[in-house]
């Protein structure tokens, strides 16, 4: 047993023994090992940088989708001049009819607050304009694949000759269907011409004139697709309609 005397020393308010001096000194230990060096910087993605510049201060990052990469209708050959003129006429008439829809609806709203200026034909104007716009833009939608389609075999046959054959058959069926609807619209013009609308007294056969023109345009667009079935097709672009 160690008989060495222990001498108390005051450290602050607590006594400390000589034998405990070594315990109070902290061992610095081994020096920390250096971690791996910084990773080499990756080459910046020019496409991503351009998208970030375009987004500016947007809180959403860049996302590649069908409509952004590649650009919609990029590399698609231009339409024939006749189709361009026909499409421009359809869009012009469609925009005019859309304006009539807005005018009719807004006049109805105004008539609720100012009964003295209300007009019973405002709702009828908006309704008939909507029906006419639906018919007159049929050809444009068919030409831009904006109509309802079921692309069941497109992905399976893409890049093969059978895919071109599928487009030809689809365009031929669409043209035949449109011509059948043209005949039906022509018959309805004669039978419905004697019926008048309740408020504006407009012959209901006028609506079928828009149907006849729209389905005839759809048939023309479908026929023009047949010789160009081996090239990329135009897709519906809302920005194109704004221009």
MARVEXKOL-779986 format. One record per residue: y, x, z of N, C-alpha, C in turn; residue in one letter. Coordinates in steps of 0.001 Angstrom, whole numbers, plus 500000, padded with zeros to 6 digits. Layout:
// residues N
YXZYXZYXZA ...
END
This chain:
// residues 243
498805500854500000500000500000500000501233500881500000X 502191500591499134503380501429498986504301501203500165X 504612502311500892505475502218502073506907502552501762X 507206502680500483508568503028500079509514501923500499X 510600502286501153511523501239501645512229500537500508X 512445499317500751513169498503499764514571498290500248X 515537498588499471516947498461499823517534497284499059X 518095496367499818518737495201499193520138495560498728X 520441495117497530521790495279496997522338493928496587X 523608493792496766524242492525496446524646492544494972X 524115491566494241524540491346492847525071489945492784X 526361489841492785526936488505492891526660487981494274X 526039486843494367525677486221495632524192486344495922X 523376486905495008521919486954495175521496488385495449X 520583488616496429520096489973496693519140490418495604X 519118491723495325518273492289494281517578493515494839X 516267493608494612515494494735495092515522495851494085X 515340497125494602515319498259493697514161498182492726X 513063497663493201511887497591492334512033496630491191X 513040495755491296513226494755490230514250495192489210X 514772496453489320515802496883488383515286496892486956X 514025497332486825513485497428485457513289496079484826X 513067495080485687512825493746485139514099493106484622X 515272493559485121516525492944484685517017493493483370X 516531494680482996516955495257481732516105494673480601X 516779494129479609516080493488478474515703494525477447X 514498494389476947514025495275475896514589494813474556X 515335495667473892515892495202472602514830494864471584X 513635495399471760512562495079470824512749495764469487X 511831495442468598511879496057467267513000495462466446X 513534496245465537514600495757464662514043494708463695X 514838493662463407514338492619462480514114493165461087X 513026492721460519512706493162459164513617492469458153X 513957493209457154514803492647456106513993491676455253X 514594490503454974513923489499454148513913489901452677X 513242489111451868513207489419450432514602489330449829X 514845490102448845516147490126448191516455488806447511X 517697488608447143518081487350446471517372487179445134X 516989485930444855516298485655443601517249485832442416X 516737486288441311517608486430440125518120485075439669X 519384485031439287519992483782438845519388483336437518X 519124482038437463518563481481436227519656481280435196X 519264481367433970520235481156432887520751479734432928X 522056479540432858522599478169432944522175477336431744X 521907476064432007521542475120430955522824474599430306X 523035474954429057524268474566428381524393473054428275X 523258472386428022523307470924427900523691470281429220X 523131470806430316523456470242431634524912470504431985X 525432471745431644526830472044431937527758471126431153X 527431470893429886528265469996429084528255468588429645X 527086468151430124527010466808430704527807466727431994X 527762467818432820528524467819434064530015467775433791X 530456468482432743531874468438432397532277467045431965X 531396466379431196531698465024430735531722464042431897X 530827464248432874530787463339434006531989463507434919X 532550464728434967533704464947435824533325464851437287X 533990463973437998533768463812439429532770462710439742X 531904462381438824530950461310439056529983461704440169X 529599460724440972528641460983442054527214460999441538X 527005460612440296525658460585439713525458461824438849X 524310462438438995524009463618438201523617463268436772X 523409464307435971523035464111434576521585463648434487X 521330462661433661519990462126433463519715462019431977X 518622462612431529518228462505430137517442461228429926X 517945460350429100517272459108428772517195458981427270X 516574457870426800516441457635425367517812457491424718X 518794457008425489520099456736424911521058457919425035X 520684458972425773521562460132425923521001461394425298X 519706461523425226519103462728424672517814462354423939X 517767462357422647518878462661421760519831461476421594X 520941461702420924521919460659420718521315459540419879X 521668458307420223521110457155419532521461457200418048X 520447456978417199520585456965415736520990458323415164X 520789459392415933521100460718415412520047461130414384X 520500461570413212519596461980412155519053460848411305X 519488459611411553519027458479410754519877458404409486X 519260458324408312520044458248407070520951457025407065X 522103457106406412523024455958406365522451454809405542X 522901453610405856522466452437405112523115452399403734X 522497451686402787523150451490401485524500450789401649X 525357450955400675526716450408400760526701448888400896X 525794448239400189525720446779400250525392446307401672X 524461446988402335524071446622403696525233446872404663X 525984447956404449527140448229405304528178447117405198X 528461446676403965529453445608403773528959444303404382X 527673443999404171527106442772404735527157442791406257X 526824443914406857526848444024408320528265443887408859X 529237444485408148530629444387408596531116442943408547X 530736442195407529531130440790407441530500439973408565X 529247440246408858528571439509409937529207439784411294X 529547441039411543530165441384412821531557440765412928X 532305440748411831533644440165411854533585438671412173X 532679437961411514532545436526411788532036436303413206X 531102437134413636530571436996414991531643437205416054X 532525438179415843533610438426416802534575437249416834X 534881436678415665535767435514415623535158434329416369X 533871434111416196533210433012416905533152433279418409X 532968434521418776532979434851420205534351434575420815X 535395434863420054536744434562420547536927433062420746X 536353432247419859536438430796420028535680430337421282X 534586431016421580533846430687422814534730430934424031X 535381432085424061536245432425425194537409431435425293X 538008431099424156539135430165424164538698428794424679X 537551428319424189537067427011424623536780426952426113X 536129428006426635535791428026428060537050428127428915X 537973429008428524539198429167429305540060427911429261X 540053427203428142540828425960428066540211424891428969X 538891424902429078538246423989430023538686424272431459X 538733425542431815539168425919433165540619425498433386X 541456425723432368542862425327432486543000423819432650X 542174423053431958542243421602432051541877421064433425X 541109421819434185540758421371435537541955421427436477X 542834422388436243544010422528437107545227421804436527X 545247421625435223546347420898434573545744419775433731X 545443418665434342544793417571433603545606417065432421X 546909417257432450547743416737431365547493417462430045X 546993418722430099546752419483428871545260419597428573X 544438418907429330542982419011429108542611418415427757X 541560418950427176541072418496425866539556418384425938X 539038417240425606537613416994425712536817417822424717X 537466418279423663536753419052422647536624420522422959X 537192421004424088537128422423424404535691422873424648X 534952422082425410533563422434425658532714422375424404X 532993421411423565532244421292422306532553422455421380X 533805422894421361534180424055420542533414425296420983X 533345425530422299532627426696422808531139426610422498X 530565425420422645529133425255422408528775425472420946X 529529424859420045529231425003418614529487426430418146X 530497427087418709530765428482418339529624429389418780X 529059429103419936527940429910420424526717429757419522X 526422428529419108525287428297418215525516428992416874X 526738428859416339527051429485415050526979431002415137X 527456431580416238527407433039416400525961433523416482X 525111432753417153523702433127417249523060433201415863X 523371432252415013522791432229413664523378433324412773X 524695433506412825525340434403411859525018435870412121X 524662436214413351524338437613413653522846437918413546X 522073436962413060520621437178412945520300438338412020X 520953438380410864520677439447409905521024440825410454X 522150440909411126522554442206411699521540442683412731X 521077441780413581520110442160414604518780442583413984X 518363441891412944517115442275412272517254443661411631X 518400443909411021518612445206410384518679446356411361X 519060446083412619519168447134413639518039447051414662X 517010446292414371515885446118415302516366445603416659X 517376444753416624517878444173417851517227442850418193X 516373442349417312515675441106417593514451441403418466X 513845440364418971512706440519419868511480440961419058X 510910442094419434509728442616418739508694443035419777X 507442443098419350506334443577420179505789444852419533X 506194445997420073505785447283419516504471447716420163X 503405447044419755502097447314420352501447448533419714X 501510448629418394500805449700417678501737450835417261X 503025450726417550503973451739417078503674453118417671X 503438453187418980503170454467419606501806455031419206X 500863454143418937499525454615418561499500455200417152X 500305454619416248500269455023414841501435455903414446X 502296456268415395503487457063415067503084458398414440X 503777458753413340503511460009412656502393459968411644X 501827458809411397500735458678410422501161457758409287X 500356457735408237500653456860407106500462455394407477X 499571455156408424499375453776408859500629453217409527X 501429454100410115502679453642410725503651453150409663X 503716453855408543504560453403407430504052452073406886X 502728451953406752502148450696406284502453449556407252X 502433449866408557502754448843409556504183448364409401X 505100449275409141506500448886408938506663448024407694X 505957448374406638506050447601405398505539446181405623X 504395446059406287503827444735406541504750443922407453X 505298444562408477506193443858409402507440443362408686X 508023444211407834509218443811407093508909442680406120X 507743442731405481507370441671404543507182440335405271X 506538440366406440506344439127407214507691438573407674X 508576439476408108509902439037408561510690438439407420X 510604439023406234511319438484405072510785437113404690X 509468436949404688508878435653404338509257434580405365X 509237434953406644509619434001407691511075433595407562X 511934434553407276513361434259407133513615433347405939X 512924433571404841513102432706403665512626431281403958X 511562431149404737511109429809405128512165429109405976X 512809429843406870513866429266407694515110428959406862X 515349429734405814516461429427404899516237428077404247X 515022427817403812514706426520403194514891425385404198X 514414425586405423514562424553406445516028424298406761X 516829425354406823518261425179407078518931424423405936X 518524424692404711519091423988403547518776422491403614X 517560422160404036517178420745404159517975420078405278X 518173420789406381518887420207407517520372420007407214X 520934420824406350522343420635405983522549419253405381X 521648418851404498521781417545403841521505416392404796X 520486416555405649520125415444406528521073415284407714X 521688416376408171522555416330409346524036416254409005X 524365416219407743525785416208407367526460414890407743X 525718413838407765526295412546408116526525412353409593X 525949413178410429526141413077411878527351413910412292X 528194413307413130529415413972413561529326414294415052X 530017415348415434530060415704416854530897414675417607X 530678414575418908531303413502419691532803413671419833X 533287414883420039534709415083420333535513415477419104X 535080416517418400535854417016417253535481416343415943X 534410415558415944533946414849414742533675415820413582X 533045416931413933532642417921412936531220417610412500X 530929417599411189529546417355410750528596418403411337X 527490417946411892526534418875412480525869419750411432X 525940419323410173525381420146409106526087421482408956X 527322421596409492528052422861409410527301423966410160X 526687423600411262525934424592412021524780425161411201X 524173424332410393523034424794409587523479425636408404X 524767425573408064525280426512407068525245427928407634X 525663428062408893525574429368409543524116429815409656X 523220428879409922521800429225410003521278429703408654X 521661429026407583521219429413406243521704430824405905X 522985431085406160523539432409405847522883433486406717X 522690433190407996522106434182408889520667434532408535X 519843433526408239518448433803407895518324434430406514X 519231434078405602519234434747404303519581436221404464X 520531436518405331520866437915405611519691438635406256X 518975437949407141517797438572407762516744438915406720X 516556438045405755515598438324404679516036439527403854X 517337439621403570517850440754402793517660442057403564X 517998442055404842517810443265405658516336443663405707X 515451442693405807514013443004405868513521443590404556X 513977443041403433513555443557402125514047444995401940X 515259445292402400515788446642402257515046447640403140X 514353447170404145513574448071404996512315448590404306X 511788447839403358510499448192402757510540449535402027X 511503449793401123511484451102400446511857452264401352X 512418451990402518512808453064403434511926453071404685X 510700452616404539509811452522405705509363453877406221X 509507454915405412509051456249405822510144457068406497X 511292456487406753512381457206407395512696456569408751X 513414457287409626513762456694410931514609455429410762X 514386454480411648515095453210411572516307453202412496X 517298452423412088518472452246412934518103451401414152X 518704451760415298518558450989416525519893450308416829X 519816449229417553521011448478417905521920449329418781X 523160449528418326524143450324419043525356449449419325X 525605449158420603526732448304420970528057448965420596X 528126450277420686529356450983420312529684450795418840X 528655450687418012528876450452416594529509449097416353X 529117448103417156529685446769417029531140446752417477X 531483447595418467532870447659418906533771448264417838X 533192449200417054534012449816415998534216448893414830X 
END
